[in-house]
Amino acid sequence: MIAIIDDFLDDMDEGVLYMPEFADCLVGSVWRCGSKEVLCYDAEQIVETLVKRDGLTHEDALEHFNFNVSGGYVGEYTPMFLRRLQHPP
C-alpha cells in the first residue's frame, strides 16, 4: 500500500499535504479550475479509524475530525474530505 501511495504522490506537486496517519483513508486527488490538485480523504473512514485505532466514541471521533483534521485551512494544498452519497438499498 505504501509503495502505491508513494508512486501516486510522486506525480503530484511537492507541496501536497499527505497525512500518513490516515493513509488507508486516502481515496485520490481532486482539483477544479484555478486551484491546485490536492489529496482527498474519505471523511467517514477517518472517523472510523479514530474510533478503532484511538478508542474514541463515534461522537468524540467526529468532533476530533471536525476540529483537528478538517477544521483548518493550511494553505493552497489543504486536503479535501469526501462525504459519500448514501444510496438507498
Number of C-alpha atoms within 10 A of each C-alpha: 7 10 8 9 15 10 10 12 17 10 8 14 12 9 12 17 16 18 14 11 9 14 14 16 20 21 13 13 15 16 12 8 6 6 10 16 19 22 22 19 25 18 21 17 16 22 24 18 18 20 17 13 9 10 12 16 14 14 11 14 21 20 14 16 17 14 11 10 17 15 11 11 10 9 10 13 18 19 23 17 19 14 11 9 6 6 5 4 3
